[in-house]
Amino acid sequence: MEVPLERLTSPPDGCYGGRLMADYVGVTDGDLARAVAETAGQAEEAESELYRRFASRVRFYGLRHLRDEDAALDLAQQVMLLTIEKLRSGAIRDADQIGSFILGASRTMTIDLKRRERRRERLRDVFVVEPLASAPHDDTSLDLDRLGACLGQLPERERLVMLLTFYAERSARQVGDELTITEGNVRVIRHRAIGRLRACMTGTGGVQ
Amino acid sequence: MTPQCDAPVSDDDLLDYWIHAIDGTDAERIEEHLFGCAACSARFEAMASLGVGLVELVRRGRIGGIVTRSLLNRLQREGVHVRQYVLSPGERVPCAAFPDDDLVVLSLRADFAGSQAVTIALLGADDTLIDQVSDVAVGPKDIEILWATPGDIIRRMPSSRRRVTVRSQSTHPTVLAEYELDHTALPVTGSE
């Protein structure tokens, strides 16, 4: 029986029907794609592993280009469904290029999503519709309380560089111009700050 | 176990890619690498997750400390409700955070000429130290320091008077300016 596409999600415990994710160590992306293509709908484990490897990459690609969590998640679902469908139907000739195929699909769908969003914005300009409710803010996978505490422990200069970098999306040169420090210094500060935040978030070290 | 990468993209380039400081063909080259490399993807996703979280914190007004004028302008443009109090040296201002205020910002004005860094202290009754920010860089052209506090924190503060001092950081620190925050004139809002 063919595996329904909507069942393709990452397993919560890293286990696919008794087979551990560790079983796929050393299995290339191309091998997985071939397994999916050659067994057309019968390779549930290989499909799930392919999804696990790439859905997150597509999501972050979407976040980078769309800056919208919901849109990025939709993109990941659509791209991965398309990929599995194409593999099952034999439409992807070179399985070793599966990463390139997924990237290409991500690019095409992102352009389409941006076009649709622009169209929606034009419509909103014509027909002003008040939102019925605010969107919930529970879509980030990070522990925001912890991140806030970790950020608060950073030295003032590092904290400000982090905000200008990630929130204002300023380059190292722009941050340097704003804070009257060199671009090289900004790169050192942000590298150190990211390391400290990571260590604080993973509990491998507090912010000193 | 994440496989090794023979030609890893540097953390610096991954960050520049994420914030669009790298675009065009250079960005495409990084994307092609990320879609073929689990190790670099994992590093990129960990870094980008921090970025996503930081942006979310900022949008909720859950940041404290020194901010720049450009950062403050951007926050306001993007809908963060900011209440700003402008203080000249020696001035006392009645201050409070209202229910909609995400962020309260003190614009501390002073003459910073001759100073490269200052320490800002928030003092309570009997000059007890409540909060302090050190190593705040200032330049000769600066006329203000913007000190942000989440509205939630201000709303939880008891009715009180607070003093803020700005001191130069040197072997002989001097007080550049003092201000008084009167948190008693308005009814306390929020949960308390």
Boltz contact constraints between the chains, C-beta under 6 A:
constraints:
  - contact:
      token1: [A, 25]
      token2: [B, 1]
      max_distance: 6.0
  - contact:
      token1: [A, 56]
      token2: [B, 45]
      max_distance: 6.0
  - contact:
      token1: [A, 57]
      token2: [B, 35]
      max_distance: 6.0
  - contact:
      token1: [A, 57]
      token2: [B, 41]
      max_distance: 6.0
  - contact:
      token1: [A, 60]
      token2: [B, 45]
      max_distance: 6.0
  - contact:
      token1: [A, 60]
      token2: [B, 48]
      max_distance: 6.0
  - contact:
      token1: [A, 99]
      token2: [B, 35]
      max_distance: 6.0
  - contact:
      token1: [A, 99]
      token2: [B, 36]
      max_distance: 6.0
  - contact:
      token1: [A, 103]
      token2: [B, 31]
      max_distance: 6.0
  - contact:
      token1: [A, 103]
      token2: [B, 35]
      max_distance: 6.0
  - contact:
      token1: [A, 140]
      token2: [B, 52]
      max_distance: 6.0
  - contact:
      token1: [A, 140]
      token2: [B, 53]
      max_distance: 6.0
  - contact:
      token1: [A, 140]
      token2: [B, 56]
      max_distance: 6.0
  - contact:
      token1: [A, 142]
      token2: [B, 49]
      max_distance: 6.0
  - contact:
      token1: [A, 142]
      token2: [B, 53]
      max_distance: 6.0
  - contact:
      token1: [A, 144]
      token2: [B, 57]
      max_distance: 6.0
  - contact:
      token1: [A, 147]
      token2: [B, 53]
      max_distance: 6.0
  - contact:
      token1: [A, 148]
      token2: [B, 57]
      max_distance: 6.0
  - contact:
      token1: [A, 148]
      token2: [B, 62]
      max_distance: 6.0
  - contact:
      token1: [A, 156]
      token2: [B, 65]
      max_distance: 6.0
  - contact:
      token1: [A, 156]
      token2: [B, 66]
      max_distance: 6.0
  - contact:
      token1: [A, 156]
      token2: [B, 133]
      max_distance: 6.0
  - contact:
      token1: [A, 156]
      token2: [B, 135]
      max_distance: 6.0
  - contact:
      token1: [A, 156]
      token2: [B, 136]
      max_distance: 6.0
  - contact:
      token1: [A, 159]
      token2: [B, 65]
      max_distance: 6.0
  - contact:
      token1: [A, 160]
      token2: [B, 66]
      max_distance: 6.0
  - contact:
      token1: [A, 166]
      token2: [B, 51]
      max_distance: 6.0
  - contact:
      token1: [A, 166]
      token2: [B, 54]
      max_distance: 6.0
  - contact:
      token1: [A, 167]
      token2: [B, 55]
      max_distance: 6.0
  - contact:
      token1: [A, 167]
      token2: [B, 58]
      max_distance: 6.0
  - contact:
      token1: [A, 168]
      token2: [B, 71]
      max_distance: 6.0
  - contact:
      token1: [A, 168]
      token2: [B, 74]
      max_distance: 6.0
  - contact:
      token1: [A, 169]
      token2: [B, 19]
      max_distance: 6.0
  - contact:
      token1: [A, 171]
      token2: [B, 21]
      max_distance: 6.0
  - contact:
      token1: [A, 178]
      token2: [B, 68]
      max_distance: 6.0
  - contact:
      token1: [A, 180]
      token2: [B, 139]
      max_distance: 6.0
  - contact:
      token1: [A, 187]
      token2: [B, 12]
      max_distance: 6.0
  - contact:
      token1: [A, 197]
      token2: [B, 50]
      max_distance: 6.0
